[in-house]
Amino acid sequence: MTWQTLEIKSSPLILKPFTAEDADEIFNCITPNLTQYMSWEPPQNRQVFAATWQQWLRNIDHKTELTLVIRNINNNEFVGLTALHQVQSETPELGIWIREDRHGSGFGRSAIKALVEWASIHFNIKHFIYPVAVENTASRRIAESLGGTVYEQIQKPKYDAVTYAIPLSKTI
């Protein structure tokens, strides 16, 4: 399977591997408010962000991590990012963020559900893990809607967090 040509469709979204051409659009959507429930802060400038996205490309090439750009299939609008970390593990980690002006649209759940369905078919997975800030109720609802259950509570530097175990997709 070639990740560079991968397309995961889930109406009205399409998920495609990150490319360098996506970088500016993504950088423009990263804000302090967006990252309040993430383990990282907004990059200080485009050069700092370049080091991050160049690592995403290396991880995609080595098939260790899959970072996907989420776009609206109807107009190609950038909606957010999702990722499958530690893909060689039996318990890969899911991650997602949706641009602020598209919060509440259901895009986060749709994208994670599509990624879970795809990965459930293509990898030898026991279950997925999904770490989330306790106060991030929207993200917690995504995990719970997919049958996720809390199995760990941890203190992160920025917030209290829980980790969900999300089962393989029942559609496989």
Secondary structure, 3 states (H helix, E strand, C coil): CCHHHCCEEECCEEEEECCHHHHHHHHHHCCCCHHHHCCCCCCCCHHHHHHHHHHHHHHHHHCCCEEEEEEECCCCCEEEEEEEECCCCCCCEEEEEECHHHCCCCHHHHHHHHHHHHHHHHCCCCCEEEEEECCCHHHHHHHHHCCCEEEEEEECCCCEEEEEEECCCCCC
